[in-house]
């Protein structure tokens, strides 16, 4: 008696427009994971690719604080990433107010409204004055 084994068809097998195989995508994922675990100059290159802000300028700003004498690459990257996420969050919240005014451009009053309305931004009240 012969047994017939049915194998499920994955979406990549059905889509002729998709390039590459699963093995290639797994290899790319493995390379990304290994590059994230490295330290040294190679890791610094990967950090700069992940950050949209200039890391050298952030490091210079950090060193203007008299309490900071040295700043590691990891700490500079974390500050840069946190800053990006903060700016993205406040911009999205301000965009809601711009869209209510039927505008596509953010204005200062949109930021003021977002700061006043959202408790997380309470520490910013009065800073734009």
MDTraj code that builds the backbone (N, CA, C; nanometers):
import mdtraj as md
import numpy as np

residues = "UNK UNK UNK UNK UNK UNK UNK UNK UNK UNK UNK UNK UNK UNK UNK UNK UNK UNK UNK UNK UNK UNK UNK UNK UNK UNK UNK UNK UNK UNK UNK UNK UNK UNK UNK UNK UNK UNK UNK UNK UNK UNK UNK UNK UNK UNK UNK UNK UNK UNK UNK UNK UNK UNK UNK UNK UNK UNK UNK UNK UNK UNK UNK UNK UNK UNK UNK UNK UNK UNK UNK UNK UNK UNK UNK UNK UNK UNK UNK UNK UNK UNK UNK UNK UNK UNK UNK UNK UNK UNK UNK UNK UNK UNK UNK UNK UNK UNK UNK UNK UNK UNK UNK UNK UNK UNK UNK UNK UNK UNK UNK UNK UNK UNK UNK UNK UNK UNK UNK UNK UNK UNK UNK UNK UNK UNK UNK UNK UNK".split()
xyz = np.array([
    [0.0851, -0.1178, 0.0000],
    [0.0000, 0.0000, 0.0000],
    [0.0899, 0.1245, 0.0000],
    [0.0732, 0.2101, -0.0944],
    [0.1550, 0.3305, -0.1065],
    [0.0846, 0.4466, -0.0378],
    [0.1637, 0.5211, 0.0376],
    [0.1093, 0.6371, 0.1078],
    [0.1424, 0.7629, 0.0278],
    [0.0461, 0.8473, 0.0159],
    [0.0650, 0.9734, -0.0556],
    [0.0792, 1.0832, 0.0494],
    [0.1889, 1.1546, 0.0424],
    [0.2142, 1.2637, 0.1362],
    [0.1872, 1.3943, 0.0638],
    [0.0983, 1.4710, 0.1167],
    [0.0667, 1.6008, 0.0574],
    [0.1469, 1.7069, 0.1297],
    [0.2205, 1.7831, 0.0562],
    [0.2953, 1.8924, 0.1182],
    [0.2221, 2.0221, 0.0914],
    [0.2108, 2.1061, 0.1930],
    [0.1411, 2.2332, 0.1726],
    [0.2224, 2.3245, 0.0818],
    [0.1531, 2.4020, 0.0029],
    [0.2175, 2.4960, -0.0882],
    [0.2319, 2.6282, -0.0158],
    [0.3547, 2.6759, -0.0070],
    [0.3792, 2.8030, 0.0593],
    [0.3520, 2.9168, -0.0377],
    [0.3239, 3.0358, 0.0137],
    [0.2962, 3.1501, -0.0747],
    [0.4102, 3.1824, -0.1694],
    [0.5354, 3.1544, -0.1311],
    [0.6477, 3.1864, -0.2193],
    [0.6491, 3.0956, -0.3401],
    [0.5952, 2.9724, -0.3257],
    [0.5915, 2.8829, -0.4394],
    [0.4867, 2.9273, -0.5407],
    [0.3818, 2.9903, -0.4942],
    [0.2746, 3.0328, -0.5825],
    [0.3042, 3.1646, -0.6517],
    [0.3851, 3.2481, -0.5910],
    [0.4089, 3.3825, -0.6426],
    [0.5317, 3.3837, -0.7324],
    [0.5150, 3.3887, -0.8641],
    [0.6306, 3.3876, -0.9535],
    [0.7086, 3.5182, -0.9509],
    [0.6496, 3.6258, -0.8983],
    [0.7187, 3.7544, -0.8950],
    [0.8222, 3.7616, -0.7835],
    [0.8098, 3.6770, -0.6846],
    [0.9032, 3.6795, -0.5727],
    [1.0335, 3.6161, -0.6146],
    [1.1404, 3.6801, -0.5805],
    [1.2723, 3.6297, -0.6168],
    [1.3358, 3.5639, -0.4955],
    [1.4224, 3.4671, -0.5188],
    [1.4964, 3.4047, -0.4105],
    [1.4201, 3.2903, -0.3484],
    [1.4942, 3.2065, -0.2812],
    [1.4334, 3.0928, -0.2151],
    [1.4323, 3.1155, -0.0661],
    [1.3715, 3.0209, 0.0035],
    [1.3671, 3.0312, 0.1490],
    [1.5070, 3.0212, 0.2069],
    [1.5918, 2.9379, 0.1443],
    [1.7278, 2.9223, 0.1940],
    [1.8035, 3.0533, 0.1852],
    [1.7837, 3.1288, 0.0764],
    [1.8505, 3.2575, 0.0621],
    [1.8027, 3.3558, 0.1668],
    [1.6717, 3.3569, 0.1936],
    [1.6200, 3.4504, 0.2933],
    [1.6675, 3.4121, 0.4328],
    [1.6780, 3.2818, 0.4601],
    [1.7307, 3.2392, 0.5902],
    [1.8762, 3.2802, 0.6038],
    [1.9520, 3.2709, 0.4961],
    [2.0923, 3.3107, 0.4992],
    [2.1066, 3.4596, 0.5259],
    [2.0199, 3.5392, 0.4662],
    [2.0233, 3.6843, 0.4883],
    [1.9876, 3.7172, 0.6323],
    [1.8878, 3.6443, 0.6867],
    [1.8505, 3.6678, 0.8265],
    [1.9640, 3.6299, 0.9202],
    [2.0330, 3.5208, 0.8918],
    [2.1441, 3.4772, 0.9758],
    [2.2570, 3.5793, 0.9712],
    [2.2826, 3.6377, 0.8535],
    [2.3866, 3.7388, 0.8429],
    [2.3504, 3.8633, 0.9233],
    [2.2232, 3.9028, 0.9202],
    [2.1804, 4.0193, 0.9971],
    [2.1970, 3.9934, 1.1466],
    [2.1591, 3.8756, 1.1920],
    [2.1704, 3.8440, 1.3340],
    [2.3157, 3.8417, 1.3775],
    [2.4043, 3.7834, 1.2955],
    [2.5450, 3.7765, 1.3333],
    [2.6078, 3.9149, 1.3330],
    [2.5656, 4.0032, 1.2419],
    [2.6227, 4.1376, 1.2389],
    [2.5765, 4.2198, 1.3585],
    [2.4591, 4.1901, 1.4124],
    [2.4109, 4.2625, 1.5281],
    [2.4821, 4.2185, 1.6550],
    [2.5385, 4.0989, 1.6568],
    [2.6035, 4.0478, 1.7759],
    [2.7507, 4.0852, 1.7800],
    [2.8075, 4.1355, 1.6724],
    [2.9476, 4.1697, 1.6673],
    [2.9738, 4.2981, 1.7440],
    [3.0982, 4.3123, 1.7879],
    [3.1397, 4.4356, 1.8535],
    [3.2596, 4.4907, 1.7788],
    [3.2935, 4.6145, 1.8071],
    [3.4086, 4.6736, 1.7423],
    [3.3674, 4.7640, 1.6281],
    [3.4613, 4.7910, 1.5360],
    [3.4337, 4.8841, 1.4263],
    [3.3216, 4.8374, 1.3342],
    [3.3101, 4.7080, 1.3130],
    [3.2044, 4.6572, 1.2259],
    [3.0686, 4.6837, 1.2883],
    [3.0580, 4.6673, 1.4207],
    [2.9311, 4.6938, 1.4892],
    [2.8946, 4.8416, 1.4793],
    [2.9945, 4.9290, 1.4820],
    [2.9667, 5.0722, 1.4714],
    [2.9045, 5.1046, 1.3369],
    [2.9486, 5.0366, 1.2331],
    [2.8917, 5.0587, 1.1003],
    [2.7450, 5.0179, 1.0998],
    [2.7126, 4.9042, 1.1618],
    [2.5735, 4.8601, 1.1628],
    [2.4878, 4.9532, 1.2462],
    [2.5438, 5.0112, 1.3556],
    [2.4681, 5.1072, 1.4351],
    [2.4335, 5.2302, 1.3530],
    [2.5291, 5.2792, 1.2745],
    [2.5032, 5.4005, 1.1974],
    [2.3978, 5.3760, 1.0901],
    [2.3872, 5.2549, 1.0416],
    [2.2844, 5.2250, 0.9424],
    [2.1466, 5.2203, 1.0055],
    [2.1397, 5.1847, 1.1312],
    [2.0119, 5.1731, 1.1986],
    [1.9618, 5.3071, 1.2503],
    [2.0484, 5.4025, 1.2593],
    [2.0117, 5.5327, 1.3130],
    [1.9991, 5.6336, 1.1995],
    [1.8960, 5.7156, 1.2086],
    [1.8753, 5.8187, 1.1071],
    [1.9432, 5.9494, 1.1454],
    [1.9799, 5.9629, 1.2711],
    [2.0437, 6.0845, 1.3186],
    [2.1950, 6.0681, 1.3163],
    [2.2697, 6.1781, 1.2995],
    [2.4158, 6.1690, 1.2953],
    [2.4728, 6.1382, 1.4343],
    [2.5364, 6.0220, 1.4478],
    [2.5864, 5.9779, 1.5771],
    [2.6998, 6.0665, 1.6293],
    [2.7826, 6.1189, 1.5411],
    [2.8927, 6.2048, 1.5846],
    [2.8394, 6.3331, 1.6497],
    [2.7328, 6.3880, 1.5928],
    [2.6754, 6.5100, 1.6491],
    [2.6090, 6.4818, 1.7837],
    [2.5443, 6.3671, 1.7956],
    [2.4813, 6.3310, 1.9229],
    [2.5881, 6.3103, 2.0292],
    [2.6980, 6.2468, 1.9912],
    [2.8079, 6.2267, 2.0868],
    [2.8649, 6.3613, 2.1316],
    [2.8783, 6.4551, 2.0379],
    [2.9284, 6.5883, 2.0730],
    [2.8317, 6.6590, 2.1678],
    [2.7008, 6.6444, 2.1438],
    [2.6021, 6.7046, 2.2334],
    [2.6072, 6.6412, 2.3721],
    [2.6273, 6.5105, 2.3766],
    [2.6365, 6.4428, 2.5049],
    [2.7580, 6.4906, 2.5838],
    [2.8674, 6.5160, 2.5142],
    [2.9906, 6.5584, 2.5820],
    [2.9853, 6.7033, 2.6296],
    [2.8851, 6.7805, 2.5847],
    [2.8732, 6.9176, 2.6354],
    [2.8278, 6.9185, 2.7806],
    [2.7703, 6.8083, 2.8266],
    [2.7320, 6.7957, 2.9672],
    [2.8588, 6.7752, 3.0499],
    [2.8818, 6.8582, 3.1508],
    [3.0045, 6.8440, 3.2298],
    [3.0138, 6.7110, 3.3054],
    [2.9019, 6.6446, 3.3273],
    [2.9037, 6.5164, 3.3974],
    [2.9439, 6.4004, 3.3071],
    [2.9462, 6.4224, 3.1763],
    [2.9793, 6.3165, 3.0804],
    [3.1206, 6.3404, 3.0291],
    [3.2098, 6.2457, 3.0588],
    [3.3457, 6.2576, 3.0071],
    [3.3678, 6.1627, 2.8902],
    [3.3119, 6.0423, 2.8983],
    [3.3222, 5.9448, 2.7911],
    [3.1823, 5.8952, 2.7555],
    [3.1615, 5.8677, 2.6288],
    [3.0331, 5.8134, 2.5831],
    [3.0619, 5.6973, 2.4892],
    [3.0179, 5.5780, 2.5265],
    [3.0410, 5.4602, 2.4426],
    [2.9539, 5.4671, 2.3179],
    [2.9924, 5.3904, 2.2167],
    [2.9154, 5.3877, 2.0926],
    [2.7743, 5.3363, 2.1178],
    [2.7629, 5.2380, 2.2083],
    [2.6313, 5.1819, 2.2375],
    [2.5401, 5.2853, 2.3016],
    [2.5956, 5.3643, 2.3950],
    [2.5126, 5.4646, 2.4614],
    [2.4708, 5.5748, 2.3643],
    [2.5603, 5.6124, 2.2754],
    [2.5271, 5.7143, 2.1748],
    [2.4170, 5.6613, 2.0837],
    [2.4275, 5.5350, 2.0443],
    [2.3256, 5.4752, 1.9578],
    [2.1909, 5.4700, 2.0286],
    [2.1896, 5.4322, 2.1556],
    [2.0641, 5.4233, 2.2304],
    [1.9993, 5.5614, 2.2429],
    [2.0785, 5.6630, 2.2709],
    [2.0251, 5.7993, 2.2792],
    [1.9691, 5.8423, 2.1436],
    [2.0393, 5.8103, 2.0351],
    [1.9926, 5.8459, 1.9007],
    [1.8615, 5.7749, 1.8690],
    [1.8520, 5.6474, 1.9007],
    [1.7306, 5.5721, 1.8711],
    [1.6138, 5.6229, 1.9559],
    [1.6389, 5.6509, 2.0831],
    [1.5331, 5.7038, 2.1695],
    [1.4846, 5.8394, 2.1187],
    [1.5766, 5.9216, 2.0714],
    [1.5400, 6.0521, 2.0168],
    [1.4547, 6.0366, 1.8908],
    [1.4934, 5.9448, 1.8040],
    [1.4141, 5.9196, 1.6829],
    [1.2723, 5.8769, 1.7179],
    [1.2604, 5.7849, 1.8128],
    [1.1282, 5.7354, 1.8518],
    [1.0442, 5.8446, 1.9161],
    [1.1082, 5.9299, 1.9973],
    [1.0373, 6.0401, 2.0608],
    [0.9852, 6.1389, 1.9568],
    [1.0709, 6.1761, 1.8625],
    [1.0305, 6.2723, 1.7591],
    [0.9194, 6.2126, 1.6738],
    [0.9308, 6.0842, 1.6421],
    [0.8266, 6.0182, 1.5632],
    [0.6932, 6.0183, 1.6373],
    [0.6980, 5.9894, 1.7669],
    [0.5747, 5.9824, 1.8453],
    [0.5068, 6.1190, 1.8555],
    [0.5823, 6.2228, 1.8868],
    [0.5217, 6.3546, 1.9019],
    [0.4747, 6.4084, 1.7661],
    [0.5468, 6.3734, 1.6588],
    [0.5048, 6.4182, 1.5256],
    [0.3741, 6.3510, 1.4837],
    [0.3604, 6.2220, 1.5146],
    [0.2357, 6.1527, 1.4809],
    [0.1184, 6.2106, 1.5593],
    [0.1411, 6.2412, 1.6862],
    [0.0334, 6.2990, 1.7666],
    [-0.0020, 6.4395, 1.7189],
    [0.0975, 6.5170, 1.6787],
    [0.0710, 6.6512, 1.6268],
    [0.0032, 6.6448, 1.4902],
    [0.0322, 6.5407, 1.4127],
    [-0.0305, 6.5244, 1.2820],
    [-0.1816, 6.5080, 1.2947],
    [-0.2261, 6.4463, 1.4018],
    [-0.3703, 6.4306, 1.4238],
    [-0.4373, 6.5676, 1.4297],
    [-0.3733, 6.6609, 1.4997],
    [-0.4303, 6.7953, 1.5116],
    [-0.4214, 6.8715, 1.3793],
    [-0.3161, 6.8478, 1.3019],
    [-0.3064, 6.9123, 1.1707],
    [-0.4156, 6.8593, 1.0781],
    [-0.4435, 6.7303, 1.0841],
    [-0.5470, 6.6719, 0.9994],
    [-0.6855, 6.7193, 1.0414],
    [-0.7046, 6.7449, 1.1699],
    [-0.8322, 6.8007, 1.2148],
    [-0.8541, 6.9388, 1.1557],
    [-0.7457, 7.0111, 1.1356],
    [-0.7531, 7.1429, 1.0725],
    [-0.7460, 7.1351, 0.9216],
    [-0.7565, 7.0136, 0.8687],
    [-0.7538, 6.9885, 0.7244],
    [-0.6251, 7.0407, 0.6592],
    [-0.5144, 7.0172, 0.7291],
    [-0.3828, 7.0561, 0.6776],
    [-0.2924, 6.9348, 0.6728],
    [-0.1904, 6.9411, 0.5867],
    [-0.0913, 6.8346, 0.5788],
    [0.0410, 6.8762, 0.6428],
    [0.0552, 7.0040, 0.6692],
    [0.1788, 7.0573, 0.7252],
    [0.1627, 7.0800, 0.8745],
    [0.2606, 7.0303, 0.9516],
    [0.2572, 7.0530, 1.0965],
    [0.2940, 7.1972, 1.1263],
    [0.2213, 7.2546, 1.2190],
    [0.2513, 7.3893, 1.2650],
    [0.2780, 7.3844, 1.4142],
    [0.3310, 7.4939, 1.4647],
    [0.3628, 7.5008, 1.6068],
    [0.2394, 7.4774, 1.6927],
    [0.1247, 7.5274, 1.6508],
    [0.0033, 7.5101, 1.7306],
    [-0.0366, 7.3633, 1.7398],
    [-0.0017, 7.2828, 1.6375],
    [-0.0289, 7.1395, 1.6432],
    [0.0562, 7.0727, 1.7512],
    [0.1825, 7.1126, 1.7585],
    [0.2693, 7.0602, 1.8648],
    [0.2200, 7.1048, 2.0014],
    [0.1795, 7.2322, 2.0122],
    [0.1254, 7.2813, 2.1396],
    [0.0024, 7.2021, 2.1816],
    [-0.0875, 7.1748, 2.0871],
    [-0.2077, 7.0978, 2.1181],
    [-0.1736, 6.9560, 2.1628],
    [-0.0765, 6.8932, 2.0957],
    [-0.0367, 6.7579, 2.1328],
    [0.0258, 6.7557, 2.2717],
    [0.1074, 6.8553, 2.3018],
    [0.1728, 6.8625, 2.4329],
    [0.0694, 6.8824, 2.5427],
    [-0.0293, 6.9682, 2.5182],
    [-0.1326, 6.9939, 2.6188],
    [-0.2260, 6.8751, 2.6379],
    [-0.2555, 6.8034, 2.5304],
    [-0.3562, 6.6978, 2.5368],
    [-0.3015, 6.5651, 2.5895],
    [-0.1746, 6.5389, 2.5711],
    [-0.1196, 6.4074, 2.6056],
    [-0.0330, 6.4198, 2.7302],
    [-0.0669, 6.3402, 2.8309],
    [0.0012, 6.3477, 2.9602],
    [0.1496, 6.3135, 2.9505],
    [0.1879, 6.2273, 2.8588],
    [0.3284, 6.1892, 2.8445],
    [0.4167, 6.3088, 2.8074],
    [0.3580, 6.4100, 2.7466],
    [0.4340, 6.5272, 2.7051],
    [0.4219, 6.6434, 2.8041],
    [0.3733, 6.6176, 2.9227],
    [0.3527, 6.7241, 3.0215],
    [0.4838, 6.7956, 3.0565],
    [0.5944, 6.7237, 3.0517],
    [0.7236, 6.7852, 3.0854],
    [0.7665, 6.8890, 2.9816],
    [0.7010, 6.8912, 2.8667],
    [0.7345, 6.9865, 2.7606],
    [0.6536, 7.1147, 2.7661],
    [0.5549, 7.1205, 2.8543],
    [0.4693, 7.2389, 2.8599],
    [0.5513, 7.3626, 2.8911],
    [0.5335, 7.4652, 2.8078],
    [0.6042, 7.5912, 2.8265],
    [0.7418, 7.5958, 2.7611],
    [0.7870, 7.4873, 2.7011],
    [0.9195, 7.4884, 2.6401],
    [0.9221, 7.5559, 2.5045],
    [0.8096, 7.5632, 2.4363],
    [0.8060, 7.6277, 2.3054],
    [0.7783, 7.7762, 2.3135],
    [0.7605, 7.8287, 2.4309],
    [0.7303, 7.9705, 2.4481],
    [0.8537, 8.0559, 2.4393],
])
top = md.Topology()
chain = top.add_chain()
for i, resn in enumerate(residues, 1):
    res = top.add_residue(resn, chain, resSeq=i)
    for name in ("N", "CA", "C"):
        top.add_atom(name, md.element.get_by_symbol(name[0]), res)
traj = md.Trajectory(xyz[None], top)
